[in-house]
């Protein structure tokens, strides 16, 4: 399962999603609700954001800190 996304540090909203890079595994797609994450494409930068706020569009976190679960 994807990690639970934290509240937005900018607006405090709980409506945040995890940004997933690369090709999600089949299990991830099957076991997760689509609203819980968005696909960020094949970004390779370790500084790429990993969380996205649906309320204020803020993105934060670093890809290099994202737990490996795929
Ligand atoms: Zn926000």
PDB file of the backbone (N, CA, C, O) and the ligand in Angstrom, with CONECT records:
HET     ZN  A 101       1
ATOM      1  N   UNK A   1       0.840  -1.194   0.000  1.00  0.00           N
ATOM      2  CA  UNK A   1       0.000   0.000   0.000  1.00  0.00           C
ATOM      3  C   UNK A   1       0.875   1.243   0.000  1.00  0.00           C
ATOM      4  O   UNK A   1       1.948   1.248   0.603  1.00  0.00           O
ATOM      5  N   UNK A   2       0.428   2.286  -0.665  1.00  0.00           N
ATOM      6  CA  UNK A   2       1.199   3.536  -0.668  1.00  0.00           C
ATOM      7  C   UNK A   2       1.215   4.129   0.733  1.00  0.00           C
ATOM      8  O   UNK A   2       0.306   3.891   1.529  1.00  0.00           O
ATOM      9  N   UNK A   3       2.252   4.900   1.026  1.00  0.00           N
ATOM     10  CA  UNK A   3       2.301   5.561   2.326  1.00  0.00           C
ATOM     11  C   UNK A   3       1.196   6.586   2.424  1.00  0.00           C
ATOM     12  O   UNK A   3       0.792   7.174   1.420  1.00  0.00           O
ATOM     13  N   UNK A   4       0.708   6.801   3.628  1.00  0.00           N
ATOM     14  CA  UNK A   4      -0.333   7.800   3.858  1.00  0.00           C
ATOM     15  C   UNK A   4       0.267   9.183   3.652  1.00  0.00           C
ATOM     16  O   UNK A   4       1.302   9.514   4.230  1.00  0.00           O
ATOM     17  N   UNK A   5      -0.389   9.985   2.826  1.00  0.00           N
ATOM     18  CA  UNK A   5       0.129  11.322   2.585  1.00  0.00           C
ATOM     19  C   UNK A   5      -0.191  12.227   3.768  1.00  0.00           C
ATOM     20  O   UNK A   5      -1.297  12.177   4.306  1.00  0.00           O
ATOM     21  N   UNK A   6       0.771  13.055   4.177  1.00  0.00           N
ATOM     22  CA  UNK A   6       0.587  13.953   5.315  1.00  0.00           C
ATOM     23  C   UNK A   6      -0.272  15.151   4.933  1.00  0.00           C
ATOM     24  O   UNK A   6      -0.540  15.391   3.756  1.00  0.00           O
ATOM     25  N   UNK A   7      -0.700  15.899   5.949  1.00  0.00           N
ATOM     26  CA  UNK A   7      -1.435  17.129   5.670  1.00  0.00           C
ATOM     27  C   UNK A   7      -0.522  18.132   4.983  1.00  0.00           C
ATOM     28  O   UNK A   7       0.694  18.109   5.168  1.00  0.00           O
ATOM     29  N   UNK A   8      -1.120  19.008   4.191  1.00  0.00           N
ATOM     30  CA  UNK A   8      -0.348  20.008   3.471  1.00  0.00           C
ATOM     31  C   UNK A   8       0.310  20.988   4.439  1.00  0.00           C
ATOM     32  O   UNK A   8      -0.358  21.536   5.316  1.00  0.00           O
ATOM     33  N   UNK A   9       1.619  21.212   4.285  1.00  0.00           N
ATOM     34  CA  UNK A   9       2.325  22.150   5.170  1.00  0.00           C
ATOM     35  C   UNK A   9       1.955  23.608   4.878  1.00  0.00           C
ATOM     36  O   UNK A   9       2.214  24.487   5.700  1.00  0.00           O
ATOM     37  N   UNK A  10       1.363  23.863   3.736  1.00  0.00           N
ATOM     38  CA  UNK A  10       1.001  25.236   3.366  1.00  0.00           C
ATOM     39  C   UNK A  10      -0.382  25.629   3.871  1.00  0.00           C
ATOM     40  O   UNK A  10      -0.541  26.676   4.499  1.00  0.00           O
ATOM     41  N   UNK A  11      -1.377  24.797   3.599  1.00  0.00           N
ATOM     42  CA  UNK A  11      -2.757  25.160   3.955  1.00  0.00           C
ATOM     43  C   UNK A  11      -3.373  24.229   4.991  1.00  0.00           C
ATOM     44  O   UNK A  11      -4.479  24.480   5.470  1.00  0.00           O
ATOM     45  N   UNK A  12      -2.658  23.145   5.345  1.00  0.00           N
ATOM     46  CA  UNK A  12      -3.162  22.238   6.363  1.00  0.00           C
ATOM     47  C   UNK A  12      -4.233  21.276   5.874  1.00  0.00           C
ATOM     48  O   UNK A  12      -4.806  20.530   6.668  1.00  0.00           O
ATOM     49  N   UNK A  13      -4.504  21.285   4.587  1.00  0.00           N
ATOM     50  CA  UNK A  13      -5.541  20.404   4.039  1.00  0.00           C
ATOM     51  C   UNK A  13      -5.153  18.936   4.139  1.00  0.00           C
ATOM     52  O   UNK A  13      -3.982  18.579   4.007  1.00  0.00           O
ATOM     53  N   UNK A  14      -6.163  18.083   4.378  1.00  0.00           N
ATOM     54  CA  UNK A  14      -5.916  16.644   4.385  1.00  0.00           C
ATOM     55  C   UNK A  14      -6.055  16.059   2.994  1.00  0.00           C
ATOM     56  O   UNK A  14      -5.771  14.882   2.770  1.00  0.00           O
ATOM     57  N   UNK A  15      -6.494  16.892   2.062  1.00  0.00           N
ATOM     58  CA  UNK A  15      -6.706  16.403   0.698  1.00  0.00           C
ATOM     59  C   UNK A  15      -5.404  16.430  -0.089  1.00  0.00           C
ATOM     60  O   UNK A  15      -5.233  17.208  -1.028  1.00  0.00           O
ATOM     61  N   UNK A  16      -4.501  15.565   0.318  1.00  0.00           N
ATOM     62  CA  UNK A  16      -3.216  15.464  -0.352  1.00  0.00           C
ATOM     63  C   UNK A  16      -3.064  14.064  -0.924  1.00  0.00           C
ATOM     64  O   UNK A  16      -3.677  13.113  -0.438  1.00  0.00           O
ATOM     65  N   UNK A  17      -2.250  13.948  -1.948  1.00  0.00           N
ATOM     66  CA  UNK A  17      -2.034  12.648  -2.573  1.00  0.00           C
ATOM     67  C   UNK A  17      -0.540  12.419  -2.761  1.00  0.00           C
ATOM     68  O   UNK A  17       0.248  13.364  -2.812  1.00  0.00           O
ATOM     69  N   UNK A  18      -0.171  11.159  -2.861  1.00  0.00           N
ATOM     70  CA  UNK A  18       1.210  10.788  -3.100  1.00  0.00           C
ATOM     71  C   UNK A  18       1.480  10.830  -4.604  1.00  0.00           C
ATOM     72  O   UNK A  18       0.670  10.353  -5.399  1.00  0.00           O
ATOM     73  N   UNK A  19       2.599  11.392  -4.979  1.00  0.00           N
ATOM     74  CA  UNK A  19       2.995  11.393  -6.386  1.00  0.00           C
ATOM     75  C   UNK A  19       3.885  10.182  -6.631  1.00  0.00           C
ATOM     76  O   UNK A  19       4.913  10.011  -5.974  1.00  0.00           O
ATOM     77  N   UNK A  20       3.485   9.350  -7.574  1.00  0.00           N
ATOM     78  CA  UNK A  20       4.251   8.146  -7.877  1.00  0.00           C
ATOM     79  C   UNK A  20       4.947   8.315  -9.214  1.00  0.00           C
ATOM     80  O   UNK A  20       4.342   8.731 -10.202  1.00  0.00           O
ATOM     81  N   UNK A  21       6.221   7.989  -9.225  1.00  0.00           N
ATOM     82  CA  UNK A  21       7.003   8.115 -10.460  1.00  0.00           C
ATOM     83  C   UNK A  21       7.276   6.752 -11.064  1.00  0.00           C
ATOM     84  O   UNK A  21       7.340   5.739 -10.368  1.00  0.00           O
ATOM     85  N   UNK A  22       7.435   6.757 -12.360  1.00  0.00           N
ATOM     86  CA  UNK A  22       7.710   5.505 -13.049  1.00  0.00           C
ATOM     87  C   UNK A  22       6.428   4.738 -13.320  1.00  0.00           C
ATOM     88  O   UNK A  22       5.341   5.315 -13.345  1.00  0.00           O
ATOM     89  N   UNK A  23       6.560   3.443 -13.522  1.00  0.00           N
ATOM     90  CA  UNK A  23       5.407   2.605 -13.833  1.00  0.00           C
ATOM     91  C   UNK A  23       4.944   1.896 -12.563  1.00  0.00           C
ATOM     92  O   UNK A  23       5.677   1.077 -12.010  1.00  0.00           O
ATOM     93  N   UNK A  24       3.732   2.204 -12.095  1.00  0.00           N
ATOM     94  CA  UNK A  24       3.229   1.553 -10.873  1.00  0.00           C
ATOM     95  C   UNK A  24       3.056   0.058 -11.084  1.00  0.00           C
ATOM     96  O   UNK A  24       2.681  -0.382 -12.171  1.00  0.00           O
ATOM     97  N   UNK A  25       3.326  -0.713 -10.056  1.00  0.00           N
ATOM     98  CA  UNK A  25       3.118  -2.154 -10.150  1.00  0.00           C
ATOM     99  C   UNK A  25       1.638  -2.478 -10.225  1.00  0.00           C
ATOM    100  O   UNK A  25       0.800  -1.668  -9.828  1.00  0.00           O
ATOM    101  N   UNK A  26       1.321  -3.642 -10.724  1.00  0.00           N
ATOM    102  CA  UNK A  26      -0.075  -4.039 -10.863  1.00  0.00           C
ATOM    103  C   UNK A  26      -0.769  -4.097  -9.511  1.00  0.00           C
ATOM    104  O   UNK A  26      -1.933  -3.718  -9.384  1.00  0.00           O
ATOM    105  N   UNK A  27      -0.052  -4.570  -8.511  1.00  0.00           N
ATOM    106  CA  UNK A  27      -0.633  -4.669  -7.179  1.00  0.00           C
ATOM    107  C   UNK A  27      -1.001  -3.317  -6.622  1.00  0.00           C
ATOM    108  O   UNK A  27      -2.018  -3.170  -5.944  1.00  0.00           O
ATOM    109  N   UNK A  28      -0.174  -2.329  -6.909  1.00  0.00           N
ATOM    110  CA  UNK A  28      -0.446  -0.979  -6.421  1.00  0.00           C
ATOM    111  C   UNK A  28      -1.722  -0.438  -7.045  1.00  0.00           C
ATOM    112  O   UNK A  28      -2.552   0.164  -6.364  1.00  0.00           O
ATOM    113  N   UNK A  29      -1.869  -0.658  -8.345  1.00  0.00           N
ATOM    114  CA  UNK A  29      -3.050  -0.159  -9.046  1.00  0.00           C
ATOM    115  C   UNK A  29      -4.313  -0.866  -8.572  1.00  0.00           C
ATOM    116  O   UNK A  29      -5.386  -0.267  -8.505  1.00  0.00           O
ATOM    117  N   UNK A  30      -4.172  -2.139  -8.245  1.00  0.00           N
ATOM    118  CA  UNK A  30      -5.323  -2.933  -7.829  1.00  0.00           C
ATOM    119  C   UNK A  30      -5.766  -2.606  -6.416  1.00  0.00           C
ATOM    120  O   UNK A  30      -6.960  -2.546  -6.121  1.00  0.00           O
ATOM    121  N   UNK A  31      -4.792  -2.394  -5.547  1.00  0.00           N
ATOM    122  CA  UNK A  31      -5.093  -2.230  -4.133  1.00  0.00           C
ATOM    123  C   UNK A  31      -5.312  -0.789  -3.694  1.00  0.00           C
ATOM    124  O   UNK A  31      -5.714  -0.542  -2.557  1.00  0.00           O
ATOM    125  N   UNK A  32      -5.056   0.153  -4.575  1.00  0.00           N
ATOM    126  CA  UNK A  32      -5.162   1.549  -4.181  1.00  0.00           C
ATOM    127  C   UNK A  32      -6.325   2.239  -4.879  1.00  0.00           C
ATOM    128  O   UNK A  32      -6.673   1.922  -6.016  1.00  0.00           O
ATOM    129  N   UNK A  33      -6.906   3.177  -4.175  1.00  0.00           N
ATOM    130  CA  UNK A  33      -7.918   4.013  -4.799  1.00  0.00           C
ATOM    131  C   UNK A  33      -7.191   5.050  -5.646  1.00  0.00           C
ATOM    132  O   UNK A  33      -6.163   5.588  -5.234  1.00  0.00           O
ATOM    133  N   UNK A  34      -7.725   5.326  -6.821  1.00  0.00           N
ATOM    134  CA  UNK A  34      -7.052   6.262  -7.717  1.00  0.00           C
ATOM    135  C   UNK A  34      -6.908   7.653  -7.111  1.00  0.00           C
ATOM    136  O   UNK A  34      -5.994   8.397  -7.467  1.00  0.00           O
ATOM    137  N   UNK A  35      -7.800   8.002  -6.204  1.00  0.00           N
ATOM    138  CA  UNK A  35      -7.766   9.339  -5.622  1.00  0.00           C
ATOM    139  C   UNK A  35      -6.631   9.510  -4.627  1.00  0.00           C
ATOM    140  O   UNK A  35      -6.355  10.625  -4.184  1.00  0.00           O
ATOM    141  N   UNK A  36      -5.960   8.396  -4.265  1.00  0.00           N
ATOM    142  CA  UNK A  36      -4.933   8.473  -3.241  1.00  0.00           C
ATOM    143  C   UNK A  36      -3.554   8.796  -3.789  1.00  0.00           C
ATOM    144  O   UNK A  36      -2.625   9.059  -3.026  1.00  0.00           O
ATOM    145  N   UNK A  37      -3.417   8.777  -5.093  1.00  0.00           N
ATOM    146  CA  UNK A  37      -2.123   9.105  -5.653  1.00  0.00           C
ATOM    147  C   UNK A  37      -2.267   9.598  -7.080  1.00  0.00           C
ATOM    148  O   UNK A  37      -3.290   9.373  -7.726  1.00  0.00           O
ATOM    149  N   UNK A  38      -1.248  10.264  -7.563  1.00  0.00           N
ATOM    150  CA  UNK A  38      -1.217  10.667  -8.958  1.00  0.00           C
ATOM    151  C   UNK A  38       0.084  10.179  -9.564  1.00  0.00           C
ATOM    152  O   UNK A  38       1.074   9.983  -8.860  1.00  0.00           O
ATOM    153  N   UNK A  39       0.074   9.986 -10.864  1.00  0.00           N
ATOM    154  CA  UNK A  39       1.269   9.494 -11.535  1.00  0.00           C
ATOM    155  C   UNK A  39       2.107  10.679 -12.000  1.00  0.00           C
ATOM    156  O   UNK A  39       1.635  11.525 -12.760  1.00  0.00           O
ATOM    157  N   UNK A  40       3.349  10.732 -11.541  1.00  0.00           N
ATOM    158  CA  UNK A  40       4.202  11.860 -11.849  1.00  0.00           C
ATOM    159  C   UNK A  40       5.056  11.668 -13.079  1.00  0.00           C
ATOM    160  O   UNK A  40       5.840  12.552 -13.424  1.00  0.00           O
ATOM    161  N   UNK A  41       4.927  10.546 -13.748  1.00  0.00           N
ATOM    162  CA  UNK A  41       5.742  10.295 -14.915  1.00  0.00           C
ATOM    163  C   UNK A  41       7.080   9.690 -14.546  1.00  0.00           C
ATOM    164  O   UNK A  41       7.235   9.110 -13.472  1.00  0.00           O
ATOM    165  N   UNK A  42       8.025   9.823 -15.422  1.00  0.00           N
ATOM    166  CA  UNK A  42       9.314   9.171 -15.222  1.00  0.00           C
ATOM    167  C   UNK A  42      10.374  10.154 -14.728  1.00  0.00           C
ATOM    168  O   UNK A  42      11.518  10.135 -15.183  1.00  0.00           O
ATOM    169  N   UNK A  43       9.979  11.000 -13.804  1.00  0.00           N
ATOM    170  CA  UNK A  43      10.911  11.977 -13.230  1.00  0.00           C
ATOM    171  C   UNK A  43      12.062  11.249 -12.544  1.00  0.00           C
ATOM    172  O   UNK A  43      11.844  10.320 -11.766  1.00  0.00           O
ATOM    173  N   UNK A  44      13.277  11.675 -12.837  1.00  0.00           N
ATOM    174  CA  UNK A  44      14.432  11.005 -12.256  1.00  0.00           C
ATOM    175  C   UNK A  44      15.130  11.835 -11.178  1.00  0.00           C
ATOM    176  O   UNK A  44      15.983  11.328 -10.450  1.00  0.00           O
ATOM    177  N   UNK A  45      14.764  13.101 -11.083  1.00  0.00           N
ATOM    178  CA  UNK A  45      15.420  13.969 -10.108  1.00  0.00           C
ATOM    179  C   UNK A  45      15.124  13.542  -8.676  1.00  0.00           C
ATOM    180  O   UNK A  45      13.960  13.342  -8.327  1.00  0.00           O
ATOM    181  N   UNK A  46      16.149  13.398  -7.837  1.00  0.00           N
ATOM    182  CA  UNK A  46      15.929  13.020  -6.440  1.00  0.00           C
ATOM    183  C   UNK A  46      15.254  14.123  -5.649  1.00  0.00           C
ATOM    184  O   UNK A  46      14.775  13.884  -4.540  1.00  0.00           O
ATOM    185  N   UNK A  47      15.207  15.328  -6.200  1.00  0.00           N
ATOM    186  CA  UNK A  47      14.574  16.454  -5.508  1.00  0.00           C
ATOM    187  C   UNK A  47      13.124  16.652  -5.953  1.00  0.00           C
ATOM    188  O   UNK A  47      12.467  17.600  -5.523  1.00  0.00           O
ATOM    189  N   UNK A  48      12.629  15.768  -6.805  1.00  0.00           N
ATOM    190  CA  UNK A  48      11.252  15.895  -7.279  1.00  0.00           C
ATOM    191  C   UNK A  48      10.290  15.734  -6.102  1.00  0.00           C
ATOM    192  O   UNK A  48      10.528  14.903  -5.226  1.00  0.00           O
ATOM    193  N   UNK A  49       9.204  16.519  -6.067  1.00  0.00           N
ATOM    194  CA  UNK A  49       8.247  16.429  -4.949  1.00  0.00           C
ATOM    195  C   UNK A  49       7.516  15.102  -4.953  1.00  0.00           C
ATOM    196  O   UNK A  49       7.329  14.497  -6.009  1.00  0.00           O
ATOM    197  N   UNK A  50       7.094  14.639  -3.767  1.00  0.00           N
ATOM    198  CA  UNK A  50       6.398  13.349  -3.682  1.00  0.00           C
ATOM    199  C   UNK A  50       4.980  13.480  -3.143  1.00  0.00           C
ATOM    200  O   UNK A  50       4.226  12.507  -3.126  1.00  0.00           O
ATOM    201  N   UNK A  51       4.611  14.702  -2.696  1.00  0.00           N
ATOM    202  CA  UNK A  51       3.241  14.901  -2.226  1.00  0.00           C
ATOM    203  C   UNK A  51       2.626  16.080  -2.958  1.00  0.00           C
ATOM    204  O   UNK A  51       3.314  17.051  -3.273  1.00  0.00           O
ATOM    205  N   UNK A  52       1.335  15.995  -3.227  1.00  0.00           N
ATOM    206  CA  UNK A  52       0.620  17.039  -3.950  1.00  0.00           C
ATOM    207  C   UNK A  52      -0.661  17.382  -3.202  1.00  0.00           C
ATOM    208  O   UNK A  52      -1.424  16.490  -2.830  1.00  0.00           O
ATOM    209  N   UNK A  53      -0.899  18.685  -2.979  1.00  0.00           N
ATOM    210  CA  UNK A  53      -2.112  19.138  -2.301  1.00  0.00           C
ATOM    211  C   UNK A  53      -3.167  19.466  -3.351  1.00  0.00           C
ATOM    212  O   UNK A  53      -2.930  20.264  -4.259  1.00  0.00           O
ATOM    213  N   UNK A  54      -4.348  18.833  -3.215  1.00  0.00           N
ATOM    214  CA  UNK A  54      -5.418  19.081  -4.175  1.00  0.00           C
ATOM    215  C   UNK A  54      -6.083  20.431  -3.935  1.00  0.00           C
ATOM    216  O   UNK A  54      -6.766  20.957  -4.813  1.00  0.00           O
ATOM    217  N   UNK A  55      -5.882  20.990  -2.746  1.00  0.00           N
ATOM    218  CA  UNK A  55      -6.551  22.241  -2.384  1.00  0.00           C
ATOM    219  C   UNK A  55      -5.805  23.458  -2.909  1.00  0.00           C
ATOM    220  O   UNK A  55      -6.395  24.333  -3.542  1.00  0.00           O
ATOM    221  N   UNK A  56      -4.468  23.510  -2.636  1.00  0.00           N
ATOM    222  CA  UNK A  56      -3.712  24.704  -3.029  1.00  0.00           C
ATOM    223  C   UNK A  56      -2.638  24.404  -4.071  1.00  0.00           C
ATOM    224  O   UNK A  56      -1.845  25.276  -4.426  1.00  0.00           O
ATOM    225  N   UNK A  57      -2.620  23.171  -4.556  1.00  0.00           N
ATOM    226  CA  UNK A  57      -1.679  22.750  -5.593  1.00  0.00           C
ATOM    227  C   UNK A  57      -0.223  22.722  -5.127  1.00  0.00           C
ATOM    228  O   UNK A  57       0.695  22.587  -5.935  1.00  0.00           O
ATOM    229  N   UNK A  58      -0.027  22.850  -3.824  1.00  0.00           N
ATOM    230  CA  UNK A  58       1.338  22.807  -3.300  1.00  0.00           C
ATOM    231  C   UNK A  58       1.922  21.402  -3.475  1.00  0.00           C
ATOM    232  O   UNK A  58       1.223  20.399  -3.331  1.00  0.00           O
ATOM    233  N   UNK A  59       3.211  21.357  -3.785  1.00  0.00           N
ATOM    234  CA  UNK A  59       3.893  20.067  -3.888  1.00  0.00           C
ATOM    235  C   UNK A  59       5.151  20.139  -3.043  1.00  0.00           C
ATOM    236  O   UNK A  59       5.880  21.130  -3.084  1.00  0.00           O
ATOM    237  N   UNK A  60       5.402  19.086  -2.276  1.00  0.00           N
ATOM    238  CA  UNK A  60       6.560  19.106  -1.380  1.00  0.00           C
ATOM    239  C   UNK A  60       7.108  17.710  -1.184  1.00  0.00           C
ATOM    240  O   UNK A  60       6.637  16.735  -1.768  1.00  0.00           O
ATOM    241  N   UNK A  61       8.125  17.653  -0.336  1.00  0.00           N
ATOM    242  CA  UNK A  61       8.783  16.374  -0.113  1.00  0.00           C
ATOM    243  C   UNK A  61       9.848  16.153  -1.169  1.00  0.00           C
ATOM    244  O   UNK A  61       9.957  16.914  -2.130  1.00  0.00           O
ATOM    245  N   UNK A  62      10.625  15.109  -0.982  1.00  0.00           N
ATOM    246  CA  UNK A  62      11.654  14.781  -1.962  1.00  0.00           C
ATOM    247  C   UNK A  62      11.569  13.322  -2.345  1.00  0.00           C
ATOM    248  O   UNK A  62      11.396  12.441  -1.502  1.00  0.00           O
ATOM    249  N   UNK A  63      11.693  13.089  -3.636  1.00  0.00           N
ATOM    250  CA  UNK A  63      11.612  11.721  -4.149  1.00  0.00           C
ATOM    251  C   UNK A  63      12.635  10.810  -3.482  1.00  0.00           C
ATOM    252  O   UNK A  63      12.379   9.626  -3.262  1.00  0.00           O
ATOM    253  N   UNK A  64      13.786  11.374  -3.167  1.00  0.00           N
ATOM    254  CA  UNK A  64      14.859  10.562  -2.587  1.00  0.00           C
ATOM    255  C   UNK A  64      14.473  10.030  -1.201  1.00  0.00           C
ATOM    256  O   UNK A  64      15.048   9.055  -0.717  1.00  0.00           O
ATOM    257  N   UNK A  65      13.484  10.690  -0.568  1.00  0.00           N
ATOM    258  CA  UNK A  65      13.046  10.261   0.763  1.00  0.00           C
ATOM    259  C   UNK A  65      11.848   9.321   0.713  1.00  0.00           C
ATOM    260  O   UNK A  65      11.399   8.833   1.750  1.00  0.00           O
ATOM    261  N   UNK A  66      11.327   9.063  -0.488  1.00  0.00           N
ATOM    262  CA  UNK A  66      10.132   8.237  -0.620  1.00  0.00           C
ATOM    263  C   UNK A  66      10.449   6.776  -0.335  1.00  0.00           C
ATOM    264  O   UNK A  66      11.396   6.222  -0.894  1.00  0.00           O
ATOM    265  N   UNK A  67       9.658   6.150   0.537  1.00  0.00           N
ATOM    266  CA  UNK A  67       9.881   4.728   0.835  1.00  0.00           C
ATOM    267  C   UNK A  67       9.699   3.876  -0.407  1.00  0.00           C
ATOM    268  O   UNK A  67       8.889   4.194  -1.278  1.00  0.00           O
ATOM    269  N   UNK A  68      10.440   2.817  -0.480  1.00  0.00           N
ATOM    270  CA  UNK A  68      10.315   1.909  -1.626  1.00  0.00           C
ATOM    271  C   UNK A  68       9.193   0.922  -1.355  1.00  0.00           C
ATOM    272  O   UNK A  68       9.290   0.102  -0.442  1.00  0.00           O
ATOM    273  N   UNK A  69       8.137   0.998  -2.138  1.00  0.00           N
ATOM    274  CA  UNK A  69       7.020   0.073  -1.939  1.00  0.00           C
ATOM    275  C   UNK A  69       6.519  -0.492  -3.250  1.00  0.00           C
ATOM    276  O   UNK A  69       5.562  -1.266  -3.264  1.00  0.00           O
ATOM    277  N   UNK A  70       7.143  -0.122  -4.347  1.00  0.00           N
ATOM    278  CA  UNK A  70       6.673  -0.618  -5.645  1.00  0.00           C
ATOM    279  C   UNK A  70       7.244  -2.008  -5.931  1.00  0.00           C
ATOM    280  O   UNK A  70       6.960  -2.588  -6.979  1.00  0.00           O
TER     281      UNK A  70
HETATM  282 ZN    ZN A 101      -2.325  22.889   0.470  1.00  0.00          ZN
END
